[in-house]
């Protein structure tokens, strides 16, 4: 499996950005493990479920009020930066900051006024309305933070983006856990507000380091820049709204059918499944998306970059997914507690979905980089309708594991749909290297997944551990061949300098 036509340089950039973001993600993961463990011990499944539901509600309103300008801002900043026009960068940055502030206030007021109807819809009563009112503050803080983060991301300040995530998570942990420690479930809302406040502090600290040309833009002259942000931002908003809305409705289904404890198990499984591959997906948004935007008019180059990103992402993700599948019961107990062990059956299905998610995301960025907002919207709409329908049916048929099955079904559809859509848009096809990878990955994942259901514990563990070790070694070798040993040494040195300067 050799480097693609672009040589090792493009692979090198992928590894460099993934390694920097990945290095920070390891630290963030450790912080979140500690945080999740504390929450699990102090609150139990019902409390963890409540955190997940609060997060879904605030995320849903944030998507509507935010108008997607955080995500579109990354594209606009990257495009302006690529043109080397400092005035254009400054105009976009100022517009982004002002719009984030305005939309943050809008989101906060929306939740304040709608807290009681939302509470009745979610819980069947208004018991948690006061907590939702308090969480309105976190909406404002999150919107402003998203604007600052988009500036750092769009300028491709990968090292700062890594440090931002580390310090945001660390300060959030240290400042927020005491609320839950002393007040139990009543402390969840102030805990989440404090996490948002620490995230804003971290994003402000690193955004202020970016030198922006000092220009004055009267509010009335912001219209062209604002329209550019909102044109694609509305699509991001609609897509995010569908995703967050679907997750919210699925959580409501779980709570209404199976109770708040089941919502906690669902939340735990989702968090663990996404944790390991989070650094890969974060790196795609942090570096790959801006790079792809700069060359989006060249279909051949764009398709080659997507294949390279997919290859590296799969080589990095599969060993972790196999390891989590193998040690699922122990992983759950380490991250949460023995009370969360029933989440294992959801987690296994979630991990299959995560594998397909890693494979489909690079293809999806082609649509975003090319500004194909309408196509992206309709693709996302179809996927989310299917996900919600599957969850409704499978929860009734199989109980809580049905939620995991529905997640797998979602990304099976997403991968297939995205492949044919981007094939039509840019002539995309899988490279020979990626076809070979999938030919190895699919049977291996199937063996480890099915052995957990049909084989006795000792035999299952023996087979799964053996397969995981062999594949991990093989994929590491393939990654080293693809990148080159000298490049590895160079990147490790650069990463050390980036994170310590």
N, C-alpha and C positions, 0 to 999 in steps of 0.2 A: 504494500500500500504506500505508494510514493506520493510526493507532493504533486499538486495539480499544476497546471500550466503556468500558473503565476509564480512558481518557485516557492522557496521556503519563507520568503519575506512576509507574505500575507498570513501564512500559518503562524509565523513568529509574532505578528501583531496580535493575532487572536489569543495566543498563549500568554503574551505579555499582559494584555488587558485582563484576561481571565485569571491570571495568576495574582495580579494586584488586587482585583476585586475579590478573588477567591481567598487570598490571604487574609483580607479584612473580614470576609464572611466567616472564616473559621473562628475568628475572635468573637464576631457577633453571634455566631451559633452557640458558642460556649456561654456567652452572657444570657442568651435566650433560654438555654437549657437550665441555667440557674434560676432564671425568672419563672420559667414554666414549672420547675420543680417546687419552688416556693408557693406558687399559686395553687398547684395540685394538692400540696400538703395542707395549706391553710384553708382552701375553699372546697376541695373535692370536685367531683364531676359536675355538679350543678353550678358551682361558682365559675368553673372554666367555661361551661356552656353559656353562662350569662355574659362573660367577657366576649365570647364569640358573637353573641347576638347584638350586644352593644356595638361591636365593631362593624357588623353588617349594616346596622341602622345608620351610623355616622358615615360609613363608606358610601352608602347609597345616596344620601343627601349631598355628600361632598362631590360625588360624580355629577349630580345635576347642577349644583351651584358653581362648581369649578369650571364647567364648560370645556373641560379637557385641555385647558391652556397649559397645564404643566407638561403634558406629553407633546402638544403641538409646539410649545415653547422650545423644547429640546431641538426639534427639527428646524425651527426658524433661526435659533441661535447658531446651530451648526452650519446652516446654509449661509448666514451672514458672515460667520467666521471664515468659511471656505472662500468667500469672495475677497477677503482681506480688506474689507471696507469698514474701518473703525467707526465711522459715523452710523452706518447701518446697524452694526452690532450694538452701539449705544442706544439707538432709537428702539430697537427690539427689546433690549434689556430693561429700559425704563418703562416701556409699555407693559412688559411682562410683570414687573413689580407692582405697578399701579393696578393692573387688572387683578392680580392675585389678592391684593389688599381689599379691593371693592367686592370681589366675589366671595372672599372669606367672611366679610360682614353679612353678605346676603345669605350665605349658608348658615351662619350662626342664628340669624333672625328666623330663618325658615324652620329650624328644629325647635326653637323656643315656642313658636306659635303652633306647631303641629305635634308637639310632644304627646299630648293626651290621645288624639286619634291614633297615632302610631303605636302607642303603648297598648291601646285596646285591641288593635289589629294583631299585634305580636303575642301578647300575653293573655288577652281576654279580660284585662282589668287595667286600672291606672296606677297600680302600685309602684311602678318604676318611672313614672312621669317626672318626678323631681330629679332623678339621676340623669334622665335624658336632657332635661333643661341644663344641667351642669355640663353635660357632654357637648353642648352647643359651642362652648368655649374652645374645645379641642378641634372643632371644625374650622374655626377662624385661624387658630394657630397652625393647623395642618395645611391650609390653603396658602398661607404666606410662606411656610416652609417649602411647599412644593414649587413655588415660583423661584425661590432662592436655589433649590436643588436643580431646577431645570437650567439655570444659568451655568452652574458648575458642570453639569452633564453636557450641555450643548457645546461648551468650550473644550470639552474632552480633557478636563483636569482629573484624570483617573486617580492619581494619588490622593488628591483632596477629597474626591468622592468616597474613596476607601476610608480615609480618616474620619470623614463626616459620619459615615454609618457606624464606625466603631464608637466614637465619642457620644453620638446620639443615643446609642443603645446602652452604653455604660452609665451615662448620667441619668438616663431614664430609669434604669434599674435602681441605682442608689437613691434617687430622690422619690421614687414612687412606691416601692415595696412597703415602707413603713405605714402607708395608709391602710393596706390590706392587713398588715400585721396587727394593727391596733383596732381596726374597725370592721374586719371581716368583709362580708358582701357589701356593706354600706360604704366601704372604702374603694370599691372598684371604679366608680365614676371619677373621683379625684385622682386615683391612680392613673387612669387613661389620659386625663387632662395633663397631668404632670409629664407623662411620656411625650405628649405632643409638644409641650413647652420646651423640653430638653432637645427634641428634634429641631425645633425652630432655632434655638440657641446655637446648635452645632452648624446648621445650614447658614445662618447669618455670619458666623465666624469665618467660614471658608469662602462664602460668596463675596465678602468684603475685600478679600485678597485679590480679586480679579480687577485689573485696571480697565476701567471703562472711560472712554473719552467724555469729558464734561461738556454736555450740551443742554440747552433748555428747550423743552417741548411743551408748549401750552396744551392743556387738556383737549382743546377743540381740534388740535392738529394731530391727535393720536389716532384718528379714525382709520387711516390706511393700514397702520401697523396692527391695530386692534382687529380689523377685518381679516387680515392675513392670519392672525393667531386663531381667531374664532372659526374661520372657514374649515380648517382641518380639526380644530379643537372640538367643534360640535360633533364631528364623527367620533373622535376619541371619547367624548362624553357619552354619546349614545351607546357606543360599544361597551364602555365601562359600566354604564347604567344597566345595560342588559346583564352583564356578568354579575355585578353586585346585587341587582334585583333578583336574579335567579338564585344566587347563594342565599339571599335573605329569605326568599320564599321556601327554599328547601329546608332551611333551619326552622322556619315556622311549621312546615310539615312534620319535621322531626319532633319538635316540641309538642305540637298538638296531638300527634299519634303515639309518641313514645316517651315524652316527658323531658324535663330539663337535664336529667342525668345523661340521657341519650344524646342530647345536644352537646354535652361536654365531651363524650366519646368521639362524636363526629368532629368536633373542633380539634381534639388531640390528634386524631388520625390525619386530618388535613395539614396540620402544622408540621408533623413529623415527615410526611410524604414530601413536602415541598422544601424541607430544611436543607438537605444535602445538595440538591440541584439548584437551590436558590442562587448560589454564587455564579453558576453558569448562565442562568437567565438574567441575572443582574448585569453581568458583563456584556450580554447582548445589547441591553438597553443603554448601558453606559458608553460603550465604544463602538460596537458593531453597527448599531442603528445610525449614529452620526456619520460613520465612514461610508455606509451603504448609501445614505442620502446624497453624499458628495458625488457619487458615480452613478446615480440612479438612471440617468439617461442612456447609459451603455448596458444593454441587456446581457451581452456576453460576459462582461466583467461582473455585473451584479449577480448573475447566475453562478459564476465561478466562486465568488465570495460566499454566497449562501451555501454551496456545497462544502466549501472549506470549513465554514463555521459549524455546519451540521456534523461533519466528520470529527472535528476536535471535541465538540460538545458530547457526542455519543461516546467517544473514547474515555472522556472524563466521567460521564454520568453513570454508565452501566455498572462498573464495579461497586459504586456506592448503592445503587438500587438493588443489586444482587445481595450485598451485605445486609441491607435493611430487611429484605425479604427473608433472608436466612435467620437473622436474629430478632425478628419482629417482637416477640414477647418480651425479650430482655430490653430492647430499645425503648419500648413503651414504659417499662418500669423505671428505667434510668431517667427518662425525660419527665415522667409524671409519677405514677405510683401503681401499686398492685391493683388498686380500684379501677384503673383504666385498661386492664388486660383485655376485656371484651372488645376493645377497639382494634384488636389484631386482625379480625376478619375484614373490617373496612380498609385497614391499612394495606393489606395485600392487594386488593383491587385498585386502591388509589395509586399504588406504585406502578401498576401496569399503565394507568392513565398518564402518570408523570413521565414515563419513558416516551410515550407518543407525543407528549407536550414538548419535550426537549427536541424531538425530531421535527415538529411542525412549526415551532416558533421562528426559526430562521427564514422559512418560506413566507410566513406572514409579514415579515419586515419588508419584503419586496413591495407589497401593496402600500405600506406606510411610507416607505422612502419615495415611491413614485407619486404619492399623494392621491392614490386611488381610494378615496374615502368611501364612495358609495358601494363599491365592490366589497370593501372590508366590512362595512356595516351589514350588508345583506348576508355575507358569510357568517358573521358573528350571530346575527339574528337566528338563522337556521340552526346553528349549533346549540344555542341556548334554549330554543324551543324544544329541541330533541332532548336536551339534558333534563329540563324540567319535567317533560312527559315521562321519561325513563324513571326519574326519581319518584314521581307520583305512583307509578305502577309497581316498581321493584321494591319500594318501601313496604307496600301492602303485601307483596308476595313473599319477600325474604326478610322483612324486618330491617334493622339497622344496616346489615351488610349490603342491602339493596342500594344504599347511598353510594357505596364504593363502586358497585357494579355500574351504576349510572354514570359516575365520573369516568370510568374506563370507556363506556359507550360514547360519552361526549368526545373524548380525544381520539377515539377510533374514527369517528365521523370527521372531526376537525382535520386530522392528518390527511384523510382521503380527499375531503373537499378542498383543502388548501392546495394540495398538490395539483389538482386539475385546474383550479382557478389560476394559480401562478404560471402553470404551463401555457394557459391561454394568453395571459397578460405579457409574459416575457419570454416564452419558449423554454421554460425551465424543465430540466430533467435531472434525475439523480445521476451523479457521477459513478463511474465503475467502482471507485473506492467505497462509496456509500452503499451501493448494491451489495458488495461483499460483506460490509459491516452488518447490514440487516439480515443477511443470510446466516450470520453467526449468532447475532443477538436474539432473534425470535425463538429459535429452538432452545437456546440456553435459558432464557427467561421462563419459557414454558416448563422446562424440566424443574427448575427451582420452585416455581409457583405451584405446580400440580403435586410435587412430592410432599408439600406441606399439608395437603388434603388427603392423599391416598396412601402414604407410607407411614409406618410407625416412627415414633420420635427419634430413636437412635439412627435408624437408616436414613431418614429424611435429613437429619443434621449432617451425617457423614457425606451424603451426596451433595448437599447444598454448599457445605464448607469447601469441599474439594473443587466443585465447579467454580465457586467464587474466587478461590485462590488462583486457579489456572487461568481464568479469564482476566483477572486483574493483572497478572504477570504478562500475559499475551498483549493486552491492550496498552500497558505501559511501554512494552517493547515497540509496538506499532506507533505510539505517540512519539517515542524517541527517534525512530527512523524518519517519521514525517517531519519533525522539527529539526533534528540534528543535535548531536551532543554539544557542540560548541555554542549553538544558539541557546540551549538550556542554561549553560553556565553564564552566558551573557545576560539572559533574562533574570536569573536569580540575583545577579549583581545589581541589575537595574531596579528590581523590586525592592531590594534592601535599601538602595539610595532613595527611592520614591517614598518609602514608608518612614524613613528616619530623618529626611532632610527637614 
